[in-house]
């Protein structure tokens, strides 16, 4: 499950399904290729996260794969809406 604040931000962009698969598919539709890394125990303790999503030059740390996808998707949606406004 992803945090409620993240859910409400995604809802503003028309994303209403928050399961891991739906978020991954939406990310694949809106973002360039990405890499999701499940961290080993010692880096997870050091960085206080379990997953790291790499999208282009951006890094998103999260506690779950679904949250990582949601963070990447939100950034991609914000970027595309700014591009459309310009």
Number of C-alpha atoms within 10 A of each C-alpha: 12 19 9 9 9 14 18 13 13 22 13 9 12 9 17 13 13 19 14 18 13 16 24 19 12 18 22 15 12 16 18 10 11 17 10 16 14 16 14 10 11 10 13 17 11 8 13 13 17 20 24 22 21 17 18 11 6 10 16 18 21 22 16 17 23 20 25 26 30 29 22 27 24 21 19 18 18 14 13 13 12 10 9 8 6 5
